[in-house]
Amino acid sequence: MLVFTIERLAGDPVQLYTALNPHITEQQRELLRRSLHLDQPIQVQYLSWLSDLFSLNLGFSFKGGSVATLIAQKIWATLELQLLGLTLSLIIAIPIGVLSARRRYSALDVTITSTSLIGTSIPIFFLGVAAILIFGYDLHWFPSGGYESILSSQYPFGNLVLDHLWHLVLPTTVYTFAILAPVVLLVRSSMLEVLRQDYILAARASGLRDRTVIYRHGLRNALIPIVTYVGLYFGGLLAGAPVTETVFNWPGVGRQFVESTTQLDFPVIQAIVVIITLMTLVANLITDVTYAYIDPRIRLE
């Protein structure tokens, strides 16, 4: 309801769409508003949209076409970038965070912590633009954006799959680094707390190998904050990475969300917000269930 109200305070989409047409009259604009049902009171618009939503109808974009179809066409590109970035960041961040916690206050720990803090502080759009300028324009190692090359003659070795992977490298690397830094700090702080527990001291005193103590007993109990972070991340999974997708011209849901917002395409904005909300609720439920699996002291009732 809040999003529905705010987006209508942002401006008139009909005025935006017809601003560059000097020949259109106010009567024609009014007819367009009527065809888009924007002439009705806001409460009537909301109840009408809510009724369609309960019947699993996400409506139609102001630019034409079904909203559900529009989002479905872009979901795979978003999931591809999101899941790959998340997987790589966890594979890299967890061992680094554990290593940093094991060597607390050492030169290695200070280096890892400082680098992570810097990585957390750098805006992702700056990283994206820097990566495009260095590796795209200067070195010509990777494409500067897009999902695939326009011409088949530009495919590496004439292979479409290799061309897509080639385009995927830069946005995935930037997105992975953006997620990587906070996860490293989270793993480190969580492991430091666990390593102070009595059962860790008891496990070491019993003669278990340090690797067994750290990864089998320590890391498992340190995973709860990480699972929480990943659960919240999955809540916005289908929202995409708006900044990354926009900078790299990646045809995902995140870029579509940005474009629809600038174009005041209300049905698309509302549909994506609803999807984010539902995904967040489902992710929170799965996260709570996962807690009981990770920590035997937590029980589902």
NUBA-778755 format. One line per 10 residues: for each residue x negated, z, y negated of N, C-alpha, C. Coordinates in Angstrom, 3 decimals. Example, Ala and Ser with C-alpha at 12.3 -4.5 7.8 and 13.67 -1.06 7.14 Angstrom:
BEGIN
-13.190:7.800:5.690:-12.300:7.800:4.500:-13.200:7.800:3.300  -12.850:7.080:2.250:-13.670:7.140:1.060:-12.900:7.870:-0.030;
//
This chain:
BEGIN
-0.823:0.000:1.193:0.000:0.000:0.000:-0.871:0.000:-1.262  -1.959:0.774:-1.202:-2.874:0.848:-2.342:-3.532:-0.514:-2.596  -4.040:-1.140:-1.527:-4.668:-2.455:-1.662:-3.652:-3.487:-2.139  -2.455:-3.415:-1.600:-1.400:-4.359:-1.981:-1.110:-4.260:-3.478  -1.098:-3.046:-4.005:-0.812:-2.850:-5.430:-1.981:-3.278:-6.302  -3.198:-2.882:-5.899:-4.386:-3.169:-6.724:-4.627:-4.666:-6.836  -4.485:-5.395:-5.740:-4.779:-6.826:-5.790:-3.820:-7.564:-6.721  -2.602:-7.073:-6.857:-1.656:-7.713:-7.759:-1.894:-7.336:-9.217  -2.645:-6.287:-9.441:-3.053:-5.950:-10.801:-4.279:-6.742:-11.237  -4.930:-7.431:-10.261:-6.172:-8.156:-10.561:-5.921:-9.452:-11.311;
-4.707:-9.977:-11.275:-4.442:-11.218:-11.981:-3.373:-12.052:-11.298  -3.133:-13.204:-11.854:-2.114:-14.119:-11.362:-2.790:-15.262:-10.613  -2.613:-15.358:-9.293:-3.277:-16.437:-8.537:-2.818:-17.828:-8.963  -1.561:-17.957:-9.353:-1.061:-19.264:-9.791:-1.791:-19.719:-11.049  -1.996:-18.794:-11.977:-2.722:-19.124:-13.193:-4.166:-19.513:-12.873  -4.750:-18.815:-11.882:-6.130:-19.109:-11.479:-6.229:-20.493:-10.840  -5.296:-20.827:-9.953:-5.348:-22.098:-9.244:-5.096:-23.293:-10.169  -4.305:-23.084:-11.221:-3.921:-24.203:-12.089:-4.679:-24.225:-13.408  -5.672:-23.367:-13.562:-6.360:-23.247:-14.853:-7.084:-24.528:-15.242  -7.579:-25.289:-14.269:-8.359:-26.485:-14.563:-7.494:-27.750:-14.627;
-6.204:-27.590:-14.498:-5.292:-28.740:-14.559:-4.562:-28.730:-15.903  -4.976:-29.578:-16.853:-4.362:-29.551:-18.186:-2.960:-30.143:-18.218  -2.538:-30.824:-17.153:-1.256:-31.532:-17.158:-0.118:-30.689:-16.594  -0.427:-29.566:-15.987:0.625:-28.766:-15.363:1.380:-27.974:-16.433  2.666:-27.849:-16.270:3.516:-27.148:-17.239:3.830:-25.742:-16.737  4.359:-24.920:-17.631:4.722:-23.559:-17.263:5.868:-23.547:-16.261  6.765:-24.536:-16.382:7.869:-24.624:-15.413:7.340:-24.905:-14.003  6.330:-25.737:-13.915:5.729:-26.030:-12.615:5.019:-24.799:-12.054  4.386:-24.045:-12.931:3.749:-22.800:-12.482:4.798:-21.825:-11.945  5.928:-21.778:-12.611:6.986:-20.873:-12.173:7.545:-21.299:-10.813;
7.658:-22.596:-10.615:8.107:-23.092:-9.310:7.099:-22.737:-8.211  5.817:-22.812:-8.549:4.784:-22.455:-7.577:4.839:-20.970:-7.248  5.046:-20.140:-8.262:5.179:-18.690:-8.013:6.371:-18.414:-7.098  7.454:-19.159:-7.330:8.654:-18.955:-6.528:8.408:-19.369:-5.077  7.685:-20.446:-4.887:7.402:-20.899:-3.522:6.489:-19.930:-2.784  5.634:-19.203:-3.531:4.741:-18.208:-2.925:5.357:-16.812:-2.917  6.610:-16.708:-3.373:7.346:-15.432:-3.419:6.687:-14.416:-4.356  5.966:-14.904:-5.357:5.325:-14.004:-6.314:6.234:-13.661:-7.479  7.425:-14.255:-7.513:8.363:-13.967:-8.590:9.221:-12.746:-8.282  9.143:-12.243:-7.059:9.945:-11.089:-6.662:9.286:-9.787:-7.108;
10.059:-8.707:-7.232:9.471:-7.397:-7.566:8.441:-6.991:-6.504  7.451:-6.220:-6.913:6.341:-5.902:-6.016:6.809:-5.137:-4.785  7.818:-4.280:-4.936:8.297:-3.529:-3.776:8.975:-4.441:-2.764  9.637:-5.480:-3.254:10.260:-6.443:-2.350:9.184:-7.249:-1.625  8.141:-7.641:-2.359:7.032:-8.362:-1.735:6.386:-7.523:-0.644  6.207:-6.226:-0.928:5.552:-5.349:0.044:6.393:-5.187:1.300  7.691:-4.944:1.142:8.560:-4.760:2.300:8.659:-6.042:3.129  8.659:-7.182:2.439:8.696:-8.465:3.159:7.421:-8.670:3.963  6.278:-8.359:3.335:4.997:-8.500:4.053:4.916:-7.522:5.227  5.405:-6.283:5.013:5.365:-5.275:6.071:6.242:-5.700:7.246;
7.395:-6.291:6.953:8.282:-6.777:8.011:7.600:-7.863:8.833  6.917:-8.779:8.148:6.192:-9.831:8.872:5.060:-9.239:9.709  4.392:-8.228:9.185:3.274:-7.607:9.895:3.741:-6.963:11.202  4.889:-6.288:11.178:5.410:-5.653:12.379:5.819:-6.671:13.438  6.066:-7.878:13.004:6.366:-8.949:13.963:5.115:-9.763:14.295  3.936:-9.184:13.963:2.621:-9.782:14.248:2.424:-11.125:13.534  3.023:-11.229:12.369:2.856:-12.431:11.548:2.025:-12.065:10.325  0.802:-12.597:10.247:-0.082:-12.281:9.125:0.172:-13.153:7.902  1.118:-14.061:8.004:1.486:-14.867:6.851:0.653:-16.127:6.714  0.784:-16.745:5.539:0.106:-18.009:5.267:-0.726:-17.891:3.997;
-1.907:-18.471:4.057:-2.802:-18.452:2.904:-2.206:-19.244:1.754  -2.487:-18.816:0.523:-2.033:-19.559:-0.644:-2.660:-20.950:-0.693  -3.796:-21.116:-0.034:-4.471:-22.418:-0.021:-3.959:-23.298:1.118  -3.052:-22.736:1.926:-2.482:-23.502:3.019:-3.030:-23.082:4.369  -2.179:-23.068:5.376:-2.593:-22.720:6.729:-2.291:-21.279:7.082  -2.207:-21.037:8.373:-1.929:-19.696:8.872:-3.134:-18.781:8.661  -2.887:-17.557:8.230:-3.967:-16.584:8.026:-4.611:-16.227:9.359  -3.792:-16.055:10.388:-4.319:-15.717:11.718:-5.263:-16.803:12.218  -4.889:-18.050:12.016:-5.744:-19.166:12.437:-7.033:-19.195:11.634  -6.919:-18.958:10.342:-8.097:-18.967:9.468:-9.108:-17.909:9.894;
-8.624:-16.694:10.179:-9.519:-15.609:10.591:-10.089:-15.877:11.978  -9.244:-16.390:12.883:-9.705:-16.664:14.247:-10.832:-17.686:14.260  -10.813:-18.635:13.336:-11.858:-19.657:13.284:-13.204:-19.085:12.842  -13.190:-17.932:12.179:-14.420:-17.379:11.617:-14.904:-16.119:12.328  -14.108:-15.630:13.281:-14.461:-14.377:13.948:-15.753:-14.507:14.754  -15.922:-15.629:15.473:-17.086:-15.758:16.339:-18.381:-15.717:15.536  -18.415:-16.401:14.384:-19.617:-16.393:13.551:-19.940:-14.982:13.079  -18.904:-14.215:12.748:-19.111:-12.833:12.309:-19.602:-11.952:13.443  -18.937:-12.030:14.606:-19.331:-11.207:15.748:-20.751:-11.524:16.196  -21.101:-12.790:16.145:-22.433:-13.215:16.555:-23.501:-12.538:15.706;
-23.316:-12.568:14.395:-24.278:-11.967:13.476:-24.254:-10.449:13.569  -23.060:-9.865:13.617:-22.913:-8.414:13.619:-23.473:-7.771:14.888  -23.050:-8.279:16.031:-23.464:-7.674:17.297:-24.962:-7.853:17.542  -25.479:-9.019:17.193:-26.911:-9.260:17.368:-27.717:-8.344:16.452  -27.286:-8.207:15.210:-27.983:-7.323:14.276:-27.934:-5.872:14.717  -26.761:-5.417:15.168:-26.625:-4.029:15.623:-27.471:-3.767:16.860  -27.435:-4.673:17.829:-28.196:-4.496:19.066:-29.689:-4.431:18.798  -30.190:-5.351:18.005:-31.619:-5.359:17.688:-32.024:-4.117:16.913  -31.186:-3.695:15.992:-31.527:-2.511:15.181:-31.601:-1.261:16.052  -30.688:-1.114:17.016:-30.721:0.060:17.897:-31.923:0.011:18.836;
-32.219:-1.179:19.381:-33.364:-1.322:20.286:-34.662:-0.945:19.569  -34.771:-1.311:18.302:-35.989:-1.031:17.533:-35.983:0.389:16.972  -34.840:0.820:16.451:-34.788:2.068:15.694:-34.905:3.311:16.571  -34.276:3.308:17.751:-34.270:4.523:18.576:-35.681:4.913:19.026  -36.482:4.006:19.600:-37.855:4.412:19.961:-38.695:4.826:18.747  -38.534:4.133:17.613:-39.304:4.486:16.416:-38.887:5.858:15.902  -37.582:6.128:15.881:-37.106:7.433:15.426:-37.570:8.562:16.321  -37.545:8.337:17.636:-38.026:9.354:18.583:-39.522:9.592:18.400  -40.283:8.520:18.256:-41.729:8.643:18.050:-42.030:9.403:16.761  -41.284:9.127:15.726:-41.486:9.817:14.448:-41.198:11.305:14.583;
-40.139:11.657:15.342:-39.799:13.066:15.532:-40.844:13.790:16.381  -41.367:13.097:17.391:-42.379:13.716:18.255:-43.676:14.004:17.493  -43.995:13.171:16.507:-45.227:13.342:15.721:-44.891:13.767:14.293  -44.078:14.772:14.198:-43.595:15.244:12.899:-44.752:15.613:11.962  -44.627:15.142:10.712:-45.580:15.408:9.620:-46.942:14.735:9.828  -47.076:13.914:10.839:-48.322:13.162:11.010:-48.317:11.962:10.058  -49.452:11.274:10.008:-49.543:10.090:9.144:-48.544:9.030:9.599  -48.374:8.903:10.917:-47.417:7.932:11.439:-45.991:8.291:11.023  -45.647:9.576:11.106:-44.313:10.035:10.724:-44.050:9.781:9.247  -45.020:10.094:8.414:-44.866:9.877:6.968:-44.699:8.387:6.666;
-45.463:7.558:7.365:-45.362:6.106:7.155:-43.987:5.592:7.561  -43.517:6.017:8.734:-42.206:5.569:9.216:-41.099:6.047:8.287  -41.160:7.315:7.884:-40.125:7.870:7.008:-40.116:7.176:5.650  -41.297:6.990:5.082:-41.381:6.339:3.767:-40.873:4.907:3.821  -41.273:4.186:4.871:-40.816:2.808:5.019:-39.305:2.744:5.197  -38.756:3.678:5.955:-37.300:3.703:6.165:-36.561:4.019:4.878  -37.095:4.950:4.091:-36.456:5.281:2.814:-36.476:4.081:1.867  -37.597:3.369:1.861:-37.683:2.166:1.030:-36.691:1.114:1.521  -36.638:0.946:2.852:-35.710:-0.031:3.421:-34.259:0.306:3.124  -33.932:1.602:3.130:-32.574:2.025:2.817:-32.236:1.777:1.355;
-33.234:1.869:0.491:-33.010:1.761:-0.953:-32.931:0.322:-1.447  -33.510:-0.613:-0.697:-33.520:-2.008:-1.151:-32.160:-2.640:-0.881  -31.513:-3.211:-1.895:-30.212:-3.872:-1.672:-30.368:-5.053:-0.721  -29.361:-5.241:0.118:-29.452:-6.285:1.126:-29.441:-7.675:0.496  -28.767:-7.816:-0.660:-28.767:-9.142:-1.284:-30.152:-9.495:-1.813  -30.932:-8.469:-2.211:-32.305:-8.731:-2.661:-33.164:-9.182:-1.482  -33.010:-8.506:-0.341:-33.752:-8.908:0.857:-33.389:-10.326:1.270  -32.109:-10.635:1.199:-31.661:-11.967:1.583:-32.243:-13.056:0.695  -32.174:-12.839:-0.617:-32.711:-13.832:-1.555:-34.223:-13.963:-1.389  -34.909:-12.813:-1.205:-36.365:-12.862:-1.013:-36.729:-13.622:0.256;
-35.992:-13.380:1.332:-36.256:-14.084:2.598:-36.023:-15.590:2.447  -34.981:-15.965:1.714:-34.698:-17.390:1.502:-35.821:-18.039:0.695  -36.269:-17.365:-0.372:-37.312:-17.932:-1.228:-38.640:-18.075:-0.476  -38.988:-17.043:0.316:-40.289:-17.055:0.989:-40.287:-17.956:2.214  -39.333:-17.704:3.122:-39.357:-18.412:4.409:-38.563:-19.712:4.399  -37.672:-19.857:3.405:-36.895:-21.074:3.330:-37.487:-22.127:2.418  -37.733:-21.736:1.155:-38.193:-22.712:0.177:-39.712:-22.864:0.151  -40.451:-21.753:0.232:-41.908:-21.833:0.122:-42.564:-22.282:1.434  -42.281:-21.567:2.524:-42.926:-21.867:3.795:-42.181:-22.917:4.629  -40.889:-23.088:4.364:-40.069:-24.066:5.109:-40.045:-23.772:6.606;
-40.090:-22.477:6.951:-40.038:-22.108:8.365:-38.604:-22.125:8.904  -37.664:-21.691:8.062:-36.274:-21.571:8.495:-35.349:-22.171:7.445  -34.133:-22.553:7.844:-33.161:-23.038:6.857:-32.777:-21.918:5.890  -32.428:-22.285:4.686:-32.085:-21.286:3.677:-30.660:-20.782:3.803  -29.864:-21.389:4.657:-28.495:-20.929:4.839:-27.704:-21.887:5.705  -26.450:-21.505:5.935:-25.568:-22.348:6.731:-25.571:-21.972:8.206  -24.611:-22.537:8.914:-24.423:-22.242:10.341:-25.180:-23.220:11.224  -25.300:-24.474:10.755:-26.034:-25.500:11.489:-26.378:-26.634:10.533  -27.270:-27.506:10.944:-27.681:-28.629:10.101:-26.544:-29.636:9.972  -26.504:-30.306:8.825:-25.444:-31.275:8.572:-25.627:-32.525:9.435;
-26.858:-32.981:9.550:-27.153:-34.200:10.297:-27.763:-33.863:11.650  -27.363:-34.580:12.668:-27.904:-34.337:14.011:-29.398:-34.684:14.081  -29.859:-35.536:13.167:-31.280:-35.889:13.151:-32.162:-34.712:12.712  -31.536:-33.687:12.141:-32.281:-32.511:11.688:-32.384:-31.430:12.753  -31.723:-31.637:13.904:-31.763:-30.636:14.968:-33.181:-30.537:15.527  -33.707:-29.317:15.745:-35.020:-29.178:16.398:-34.976:-29.734:17.815  -35.836:-30.698:18.095:-35.888:-31.364:19.395:-34.550:-32.008:19.754  -33.730:-32.285:18.742:-32.440:-32.920:18.966:-31.429:-32.042:19.662  -31.631:-30.713:19.663:-30.773:-29.778:20.394:-29.930:-28.967:19.420  -28.614:-28.999:19.587:-27.701:-28.276:18.700:-27.850:-26.764:18.840;
-28.050:-26.277:20.072:-28.199:-24.838:20.308:-29.446:-24.311:19.603  -30.557:-25.024:19.727:-31.782:-24.606:19.037:-31.593:-24.632:17.525  -30.838:-25.601:17.041:-30.578:-25.683:15.603:-29.789:-24.466:15.131  -28.789:-24.063:15.917:-27.995:-22.887:15.539:-28.849:-21.619:15.573  -29.672:-21.474:16.609:-30.558:-20.311:16.684:-31.545:-20.300:15.524  -31.989:-21.463:15.121:-32.906:-21.608:13.989:-32.242:-21.109:12.704  -30.976:-21.439:12.516:-30.233:-20.976:11.341:-29.903:-19.489:11.436  -29.861:-18.955:12.654:-29.462:-17.565:12.855:-30.589:-16.576:12.567  -31.839:-17.042:12.596:-32.985:-16.129:12.508:-32.999:-15.336:11.203  -32.945:-16.019:10.056:-33.076:-15.321:8.771:-31.949:-14.317:8.516;
-30.664:-14.718:8.607:-29.617:-13.726:8.360:-29.638:-12.564:9.342  -29.972:-12.842:10.608:-30.035:-11.756:11.591:-31.166:-10.798:11.277  -32.320:-11.321:10.891:-33.470:-10.482:10.568:-33.175:-9.583:9.372  -32.614:-10.163:8.332:-32.285:-9.382:7.129:-31.229:-8.329:7.460  -30.207:-8.719:8.205:-29.136:-7.784:8.536:-29.641:-6.676:9.453  -30.501:-7.025:10.403:-31.091:-6.020:11.296:-31.905:-5.010:10.510  -32.710:-5.485:9.580:-33.534:-4.581:8.772:-32.664:-3.671:7.915  -31.537:-4.192:7.417:-30.649:-3.379:6.595:-30.030:-2.240:7.407  -29.706:-2.492:8.678:-29.147:-1.439:9.538:-30.247:-0.552:10.094  -31.421:-1.128:10.311:-32.516:-0.443:10.999:-32.966:0.818:10.267;
-33.166:0.718:8.958:-33.743:1.829:8.200:-32.909:3.116:8.289  -31.598:3.096:8.023:-30.835:4.348:8.140:-30.754:4.881:9.563  -30.757:3.984:10.568:-30.691:4.444:11.962:-31.975:5.180:12.337  -33.124:4.698:11.880:-34.397:5.378:12.155:-34.367:6.792:11.595  -33.929:6.952:10.359:-33.850:8.282:9.748:-32.850:9.170:10.482  -31.751:8.584:10.930:-30.736:9.356:11.649:-31.264:9.831:12.995  -31.928:8.944:13.728:-32.496:9.314:15.032:-33.561:10.390:14.849  -34.410:10.242:13.849:-35.476:11.216:13.615:-34.909:12.602:13.322  -33.963:12.690:12.398:-33.407:13.996:12.035:-32.657:14.627:13.201  -31.948:13.806:13.967:-31.213:14.326:15.113:-32.163:14.820:16.196;
-33.235:14.074:16.458:-34.208:14.483:17.466:-34.953:15.742:17.047  -35.268:15.878:15.771:-35.953:17.081:15.300:-35.101:18.323:15.562  -33.789:18.177:15.370:-32.895:19.308:15.616:-32.842:19.652:17.104  -32.804:18.632:17.956:-32.703:18.850:19.402:-34.002:19.432:19.954  -35.145:18.968:19.466:-36.430:19.416:19.999:-36.702:20.886:19.717  -35.936:21.486:18.808:-36.097:22.919:18.528:-35.258:23.790:19.466  -34.414:23.174:20.277:-33.513:23.951:21.128:-34.265:24.614:22.278  -33.702:25.715:22.762:-34.344:26.496:23.828:-34.429:25.721:25.142  -33.410:24.910:25.437:-33.423:24.210:26.726:-34.538:23.162:26.777  -34.972:22.670:25.630:-36.112:21.748:25.605:-37.395:22.503:25.940;
-37.548:23.683:25.358:-38.716:24.517:25.672:-38.720:24.903:27.146  -37.526:25.219:27.683:-37.430:25.591:29.093:-37.772:24.410:29.996  -37.337:23.220:29.617:-37.630:22.021:30.415:-39.123:21.742:30.438  -39.774:21.923:29.291:-41.218:21.710:29.241:-41.962:22.786:30.038  -41.471:24.017:29.962:-42.115:25.112:30.691:-41.975:24.957:32.195  -40.921:24.229:32.629:-40.714:24.042:34.069:-41.631:22.973:34.641  -42.405:22.303:33.789:-43.374:21.335:34.267:-42.913:19.889:34.258  -41.744:19.612:33.649:-41.270:18.233:33.577:-42.176:17.411:32.666  -42.271:16.137:32.962:-43.073:15.256:32.125:-42.465:15.187:30.731  -43.333:14.992:29.735:-42.866:14.977:28.354:-41.872:13.831:28.127;
-42.117:12.691:28.762:-41.211:11.557:28.601:-39.826:11.878:29.154  -39.780:12.588:30.292:-38.502:12.975:30.877:-37.759:13.944:29.973  -38.492:14.905:29.418:-37.884:15.892:28.528:-37.310:15.215:27.286  -38.089:14.291:26.721:-37.683:13.653:25.468:-36.487:12.734:25.676  -36.584:11.832:26.643:-35.574:10.785:26.757:-34.379:11.181:27.621  -34.595:11.964:28.682:-33.466:12.290:29.553:-32.682:13.488:29.028  -33.384:14.472:28.480:-32.700:15.679:28.028:-32.523:15.719:26.500  -33.559:15.328:25.785:-33.482:15.418:24.330:-32.658:14.316:23.700  -32.971:13.076:24.033:-32.311:11.944:23.380:-30.820:11.910:23.666  -30.429:12.254:24.886:-29.006:12.203:25.226:-28.199:13.130:24.326;
-28.726:14.301:24.045:-28.014:15.241:23.173:-28.141:14.870:21.702  -29.121:14.049:21.387:-29.285:13.609:19.998:-28.465:12.368:19.685  -27.790:11.829:20.700:-27.071:10.568:20.511:-25.750:10.708:19.764  -25.201:11.932:19.676:-23.871:12.080:19.080:-23.812:11.564:17.641  -24.751:11.948:16.746:-24.697:11.363:15.392:-24.866:9.842:15.402  -25.673:9.331:16.341:-25.889:7.882:16.412:-24.617:7.187:16.884  -23.938:7.784:17.871:-22.671:7.221:18.349:-21.636:7.235:17.229  -21.637:8.291:16.433:-20.720:8.357:15.294:-20.990:7.225:14.317  -22.263:7.002:14.028:-22.656:5.928:13.110:-22.228:4.565:13.654  -22.501:4.334:14.935:-22.145:3.058:15.547:-20.628:2.893:15.582;
-19.907:3.995:15.840:-18.447:3.929:15.852:-17.879:3.530:14.503  -18.414:4.122:13.435:-17.974:3.742:12.092:-18.344:2.296:11.789  -19.494:1.878:12.292:-19.926:0.494:12.089:-18.952:-0.469:12.770  -18.546:-0.126:13.996:-17.626:-0.989:14.716:-16.266:-1.043:14.031  -15.924:0.001:13.286:-14.657:-0.015:12.569:-14.558:-1.176:11.606  -15.658:-1.529:10.992:-15.655:-2.646:10.063:-16.271:-3.897:10.637  -16.319:-3.982:11.957:-17.026:-5.096:12.606:-16.448:-6.446:12.203  -15.128:-6.577:12.277:-14.514:-7.862:11.979:-14.471:-8.147:10.479  -14.788:-7.140:9.673:-14.868:-7.403:8.232:-16.103:-8.216:7.915  -17.005:-8.261:8.875:-18.228:-9.034:8.673:-19.196:-8.308:7.770;
-20.221:-9.022:7.374:-21.213:-8.510:6.426:-21.075:-9.359:5.166  -20.180:-8.981:4.247:-19.855:-9.851:3.113:-21.062:-10.309:2.314  -21.988:-9.381:2.029:-23.139:-9.751:1.203:-24.051:-10.711:1.957  -24.387:-10.352:3.194:-25.280:-11.200:3.997:-24.678:-12.581:4.218  -23.417:-12.624:4.588:-22.773:-13.905:4.860:-22.665:-14.753:3.596  -22.462:-14.123:2.445:-22.375:-14.875:1.198:-23.735:-15.414:0.786  -24.772:-14.565:0.891:-26.117:-14.992:0.491:-26.600:-16.148:1.353  -26.335:-16.069:2.653:-26.825:-17.100:3.578:-25.783:-18.181:3.867  -24.685:-18.169:3.118:-23.648:-19.190:3.299:-23.190:-19.248:4.753  -23.013:-18.070:5.353:-22.641:-17.956:6.763:-21.115:-17.961:6.873;
-20.530:-18.847:7.666:-19.071:-19.026:7.676:-18.329:-17.969:8.480  -18.459:-16.711:8.079:-17.817:-15.630:8.804:-16.665:-15.020:8.030  -16.079:-13.971:8.604:-14.940:-13.307:7.981:-15.363:-12.601:6.691  -16.589:-12.066:6.659:-17.065:-11.386:5.455:-17.125:-12.318:4.261  -17.659:-13.502:4.463:-17.704:-14.483:3.368:-16.301:-14.918:2.980  -15.433:-15.082:3.970:-14.049:-15.450:3.682:-13.355:-14.371:2.856  -13.671:-13.111:3.150:-13.090:-11.993:2.396:-13.505:-12.056:0.933  -14.791:-12.354:0.690:-15.285:-12.479:-0.682:-14.605:-13.640:-1.399  -14.536:-14.795:-0.729:-13.914:-15.972:-1.333:-12.438:-15.725:-1.626  -11.733:-15.092:-0.689:-10.305:-14.835:-0.895:-10.083:-13.846:-2.030;
-11.007:-12.902:-2.189:-10.881:-11.945:-3.283:-11.070:-12.622:-4.631  -12.075:-13.478:-4.741:-12.310:-14.176:-6.009:-11.199:-15.174:-6.307  -10.523:-15.678:-5.275:-9.448:-16.648:-5.458:-8.062:-15.987:-5.478  -8.037:-14.643:-5.339:-6.778:-13.888:-5.322:-5.824:-14.422:-4.249  -6.366:-14.709:-3.090:-5.549:-15.159:-1.961:-5.033:-13.912:-1.244  -3.922:-13.369:-1.748:-3.421:-12.074:-1.295:-3.178:-11.962:0.213  -2.527:-12.926:0.865:-2.262:-12.784:2.305:-3.532:-12.621:3.140  -4.597:-13.346:2.792:-5.848:-13.236:3.552:-6.495:-11.879:3.315  -6.505:-11.412:2.063:-7.083:-10.094:1.747:-6.364:-9.010:2.535  -5.031:-9.048:2.504:-4.245:-8.019:3.189:-4.471:-8.050:4.696;
-4.553:-9.238:5.273:-4.741:-9.351:6.717:-6.086:-8.761:7.135  -7.136:-9.055:6.390:-8.461:-8.545:6.744:-8.501:-7.028:6.592  -7.855:-6.482:5.555:-7.813:-5.027:5.375:-7.075:-4.357:6.538  -5.995:-4.961:6.987:-5.251:-4.407:8.128:-6.115:-4.410:9.386  -6.835:-5.508:9.618:-7.705:-5.604:10.787:-8.800:-4.550:10.734  -9.400:-4.353:9.555:-10.436:-3.325:9.395:-9.863:-1.944:9.715  -8.659:-1.675:9.223:-8.021:-0.374:9.461:-7.777:-0.131:10.948  -7.212:-1.123:11.624:-6.940:-0.983:13.057:-8.231:-0.821:13.856  -9.254:-1.601:13.499:-10.536:-1.489:14.187:-11.148:-0.110:13.987  -11.001:0.455:12.784:-11.540:1.788:12.510:-10.852:2.847:13.363;
-9.534:2.752:13.477:-8.788:3.714:14.297:-9.197:3.617:15.767  -9.298:2.402:16.268:-9.695:2.208:17.668:-11.129:2.693:17.889  -12.023:2.385:16.937:-13.427:2.802:17.066:-13.556:4.318:17.058  -12.773:4.996:16.227:-12.810:6.466:16.196:-12.338:7.060:17.521  -11.314:6.462:18.109:-10.820:6.945:19.400:-11.876:6.769:20.485  -12.485:5.590:20.532:-13.529:5.332:21.530:-14.724:6.262:21.320  -15.063:6.521:20.061:-16.180:7.424:19.755:-15.902:8.825:20.268  -14.696:9.327:20.053:-14.343:10.671:20.527:-14.426:10.767:22.045  -13.985:9.720:22.733:-14.059:9.714:24.197:-15.511:9.658:24.657  -16.338:8.919:23.932:-17.754:8.794:24.287:-18.479:10.119:24.144;
-18.071:10.944:23.174:-18.692:12.264:23.005:-18.671:13.058:24.304  -17.521:13.044:24.980:-17.374:13.826:26.214:-18.284:13.297:27.320  -18.554:12.007:27.313:-19.433:11.432:28.328:-20.892:11.798:28.059  -21.277:11.821:26.782:-22.665:12.090:26.423:-23.000:13.567:26.572  -22.120:14.419:26.024:-22.381:15.861:26.018:-21.400:16.569:26.945  -21.878:17.143:28.065:-20.952:17.794:29.025:-20.271:19.040:28.445  -20.795:19.553:27.320:-20.145:20.722:26.698:-18.854:20.345:25.985  -18.645:19.054:25.746:-17.422:18.576:25.080:-16.464:18.115:26.147  -15.232:18.592:26.053:-14.208:18.230:27.017:-13.006:17.639:26.312  -12.415:16.610:26.916:-11.195:16.014:26.379:-9.991:16.807:26.857;
-9.116:17.137:25.953:-7.920:17.906:26.316:-6.664:17.148:25.855;
//
